């Protein structure tokens, strides 16, 4: 088994896709060494699908000693459930172009527009902090 521990990204070189090149060479080397698996770290990103990555979901499980403990931690339970629904929504949007149907088609178009907007640097106009810490 092989995995990529750290890979950096410099926006100045985005158009050259050096990260994909780095991943490709590393995966090829893993194959040469008879590796069976290559872990692309967490998150679902388009480049992982382009590298023919297969998603393996890992869920979070919380176990409470008794119902009283669960009631006392109800705020945490609600936060975890909300985070789970948000995550599922993001995953649905990310994988929209891999599904059929009108909703998936429109979601796919929206995601593409948002990616273009983000990559163009215009997202900084909305108050998002940049590397220098200024909006």
Rosetta constraint file for C-alpha pairs under 8 A:
AtomPair CA 1 CA 35 HARMONIC 5.59 0.50
AtomPair CA 1 CA 36 HARMONIC 5.80 0.50
AtomPair CA 1 CA 37 HARMONIC 4.70 0.50
AtomPair CA 1 CA 38 HARMONIC 5.82 0.50
AtomPair CA 1 CA 39 HARMONIC 7.63 0.50
AtomPair CA 2 CA 30 HARMONIC 6.73 0.50
AtomPair CA 2 CA 35 HARMONIC 6.79 0.50
AtomPair CA 2 CA 37 HARMONIC 6.06 0.50
AtomPair CA 2 CA 38 HARMONIC 4.57 0.50
AtomPair CA 2 CA 39 HARMONIC 6.17 0.50
AtomPair CA 3 CA 38 HARMONIC 5.14 0.50
AtomPair CA 3 CA 39 HARMONIC 4.38 0.50
AtomPair CA 3 CA 40 HARMONIC 6.12 0.50
AtomPair CA 3 CA 41 HARMONIC 7.21 0.50
AtomPair CA 4 CA 38 HARMONIC 7.80 0.50
AtomPair CA 4 CA 39 HARMONIC 6.62 0.50
AtomPair CA 4 CA 40 HARMONIC 6.01 0.50
AtomPair CA 4 CA 41 HARMONIC 6.83 0.50
AtomPair CA 5 CA 41 HARMONIC 7.60 0.50
AtomPair CA 7 CA 19 HARMONIC 7.15 0.50
AtomPair CA 8 CA 19 HARMONIC 7.56 0.50
AtomPair CA 9 CA 13 HARMONIC 7.95 0.50
AtomPair CA 9 CA 14 HARMONIC 7.76 0.50
AtomPair CA 9 CA 19 HARMONIC 6.97 0.50
AtomPair CA 10 CA 14 HARMONIC 6.86 0.50
AtomPair CA 13 CA 17 HARMONIC 7.08 0.50
AtomPair CA 13 CA 18 HARMONIC 7.17 0.50
AtomPair CA 14 CA 18 HARMONIC 7.32 0.50
AtomPair CA 17 CA 21 HARMONIC 6.46 0.50
AtomPair CA 18 CA 22 HARMONIC 6.01 0.50
AtomPair CA 19 CA 23 HARMONIC 6.16 0.50
AtomPair CA 20 CA 24 HARMONIC 5.97 0.50
AtomPair CA 20 CA 47 HARMONIC 7.17 0.50
AtomPair CA 21 CA 25 HARMONIC 6.21 0.50
AtomPair CA 22 CA 26 HARMONIC 6.14 0.50
AtomPair CA 23 CA 27 HARMONIC 5.99 0.50
AtomPair CA 24 CA 28 HARMONIC 6.11 0.50
AtomPair CA 24 CA 51 HARMONIC 7.54 0.50
AtomPair CA 25 CA 29 HARMONIC 6.17 0.50
AtomPair CA 26 CA 30 HARMONIC 6.26 0.50
AtomPair CA 27 CA 31 HARMONIC 6.27 0.50
AtomPair CA 27 CA 38 HARMONIC 6.97 0.50
AtomPair CA 28 CA 32 HARMONIC 6.24 0.50
AtomPair CA 29 CA 33 HARMONIC 6.27 0.50
AtomPair CA 30 CA 34 HARMONIC 6.36 0.50
AtomPair CA 30 CA 35 HARMONIC 5.10 0.50
AtomPair CA 30 CA 38 HARMONIC 7.57 0.50
AtomPair CA 31 CA 35 HARMONIC 5.21 0.50
AtomPair CA 31 CA 36 HARMONIC 7.46 0.50
AtomPair CA 40 CA 48 HARMONIC 7.13 0.50
AtomPair CA 40 CA 53 HARMONIC 7.73 0.50
AtomPair CA 44 CA 48 HARMONIC 7.02 0.50
AtomPair CA 44 CA 55 HARMONIC 7.84 0.50
AtomPair CA 44 CA 91 HARMONIC 7.39 0.50
AtomPair CA 44 CA 94 HARMONIC 7.42 0.50
AtomPair CA 45 CA 49 HARMONIC 7.07 0.50
AtomPair CA 45 CA 94 HARMONIC 7.59 0.50
AtomPair CA 46 CA 50 HARMONIC 6.38 0.50
AtomPair CA 46 CA 94 HARMONIC 7.92 0.50
AtomPair CA 47 CA 51 HARMONIC 6.25 0.50
AtomPair CA 48 CA 52 HARMONIC 6.50 0.50
AtomPair CA 48 CA 53 HARMONIC 5.25 0.50
AtomPair CA 49 CA 53 HARMONIC 5.08 0.50
AtomPair CA 49 CA 54 HARMONIC 7.29 0.50
AtomPair CA 64 CA 69 HARMONIC 6.03 0.50
AtomPair CA 64 CA 70 HARMONIC 5.77 0.50
AtomPair CA 65 CA 69 HARMONIC 6.40 0.50
AtomPair CA 65 CA 70 HARMONIC 7.84 0.50
AtomPair CA 66 CA 70 HARMONIC 6.59 0.50
AtomPair CA 67 CA 71 HARMONIC 6.20 0.50
AtomPair CA 68 CA 72 HARMONIC 6.19 0.50
AtomPair CA 69 CA 73 HARMONIC 6.16 0.50
AtomPair CA 70 CA 74 HARMONIC 5.94 0.50
AtomPair CA 70 CA 77 HARMONIC 7.89 0.50
AtomPair CA 73 CA 77 HARMONIC 6.38 0.50
AtomPair CA 74 CA 78 HARMONIC 6.12 0.50
AtomPair CA 75 CA 79 HARMONIC 6.22 0.50
AtomPair CA 76 CA 80 HARMONIC 6.06 0.50
AtomPair CA 77 CA 81 HARMONIC 6.12 0.50
AtomPair CA 78 CA 82 HARMONIC 6.09 0.50
AtomPair CA 79 CA 83 HARMONIC 6.08 0.50
AtomPair CA 80 CA 84 HARMONIC 6.08 0.50
AtomPair CA 81 CA 85 HARMONIC 6.30 0.50
AtomPair CA 82 CA 86 HARMONIC 6.22 0.50
AtomPair CA 83 CA 87 HARMONIC 6.05 0.50
AtomPair CA 84 CA 88 HARMONIC 6.15 0.50
AtomPair CA 85 CA 89 HARMONIC 6.17 0.50
AtomPair CA 86 CA 90 HARMONIC 6.26 0.50
AtomPair CA 87 CA 91 HARMONIC 6.15 0.50
AtomPair CA 88 CA 92 HARMONIC 6.03 0.50
AtomPair CA 89 CA 93 HARMONIC 6.26 0.50
AtomPair CA 90 CA 94 HARMONIC 6.11 0.50
AtomPair CA 91 CA 95 HARMONIC 6.08 0.50
AtomPair CA 92 CA 96 HARMONIC 5.88 0.50
AtomPair CA 93 CA 104 HARMONIC 7.76 0.50
AtomPair CA 93 CA 107 HARMONIC 6.03 0.50
AtomPair CA 93 CA 108 HARMONIC 6.81 0.50
AtomPair CA 93 CA 111 HARMONIC 6.91 0.50
AtomPair CA 94 CA 108 HARMONIC 7.66 0.50
AtomPair CA 94 CA 111 HARMONIC 7.35 0.50
AtomPair CA 95 CA 99 HARMONIC 7.11 0.50
AtomPair CA 95 CA 108 HARMONIC 7.96 0.50
AtomPair CA 96 CA 104 HARMONIC 4.67 0.50
AtomPair CA 96 CA 105 HARMONIC 6.81 0.50
AtomPair CA 96 CA 107 HARMONIC 6.06 0.50
AtomPair CA 96 CA 108 HARMONIC 5.16 0.50
AtomPair CA 97 CA 104 HARMONIC 6.40 0.50
AtomPair CA 97 CA 105 HARMONIC 6.55 0.50
AtomPair CA 97 CA 107 HARMONIC 7.89 0.50
AtomPair CA 97 CA 108 HARMONIC 5.15 0.50
AtomPair CA 99 CA 104 HARMONIC 6.12 0.50
AtomPair CA 99 CA 105 HARMONIC 7.95 0.50
AtomPair CA 100 CA 104 HARMONIC 6.24 0.50
AtomPair CA 100 CA 105 HARMONIC 7.12 0.50
AtomPair CA 101 CA 105 HARMONIC 6.21 0.50
AtomPair CA 102 CA 106 HARMONIC 6.23 0.50
AtomPair CA 103 CA 107 HARMONIC 6.00 0.50
AtomPair CA 104 CA 108 HARMONIC 5.94 0.50
AtomPair CA 105 CA 109 HARMONIC 6.42 0.50
AtomPair CA 106 CA 110 HARMONIC 6.23 0.50
AtomPair CA 107 CA 111 HARMONIC 6.16 0.50
AtomPair CA 108 CA 112 HARMONIC 6.29 0.50
AtomPair CA 109 CA 113 HARMONIC 6.32 0.50
AtomPair CA 110 CA 114 HARMONIC 6.18 0.50
AtomPair CA 111 CA 115 HARMONIC 6.13 0.50
AtomPair CA 112 CA 116 HARMONIC 6.27 0.50
AtomPair CA 113 CA 117 HARMONIC 6.11 0.50
AtomPair CA 114 CA 118 HARMONIC 6.04 0.50
AtomPair CA 115 CA 119 HARMONIC 6.04 0.50
AtomPair CA 116 CA 120 HARMONIC 5.98 0.50
AtomPair CA 117 CA 121 HARMONIC 6.91 0.50
AtomPair CA 117 CA 122 HARMONIC 5.99 0.50
AtomPair CA 117 CA 123 HARMONIC 6.36 0.50
AtomPair CA 118 CA 122 HARMONIC 6.37 0.50
AtomPair CA 118 CA 123 HARMONIC 5.29 0.50
AtomPair CA 122 CA 126 HARMONIC 7.65 0.50
AtomPair CA 123 CA 127 HARMONIC 7.64 0.50
AtomPair CA 123 CA 128 HARMONIC 6.55 0.50
AtomPair CA 124 CA 128 HARMONIC 4.83 0.50
AtomPair CA 124 CA 129 HARMONIC 6.66 0.50
AtomPair CA 124 CA 130 HARMONIC 6.85 0.50
AtomPair CA 124 CA 135 HARMONIC 6.34 0.50
AtomPair CA 125 CA 135 HARMONIC 7.35 0.50
AtomPair CA 127 CA 135 HARMONIC 4.96 0.50
AtomPair CA 128 CA 135 HARMONIC 5.57 0.50
AtomPair CA 129 CA 133 HARMONIC 5.49 0.50
AtomPair CA 129 CA 134 HARMONIC 5.57 0.50
AtomPair CA 129 CA 135 HARMONIC 4.53 0.50
AtomPair CA 130 CA 134 HARMONIC 5.82 0.50
AtomPair CA 130 CA 135 HARMONIC 6.12 0.50
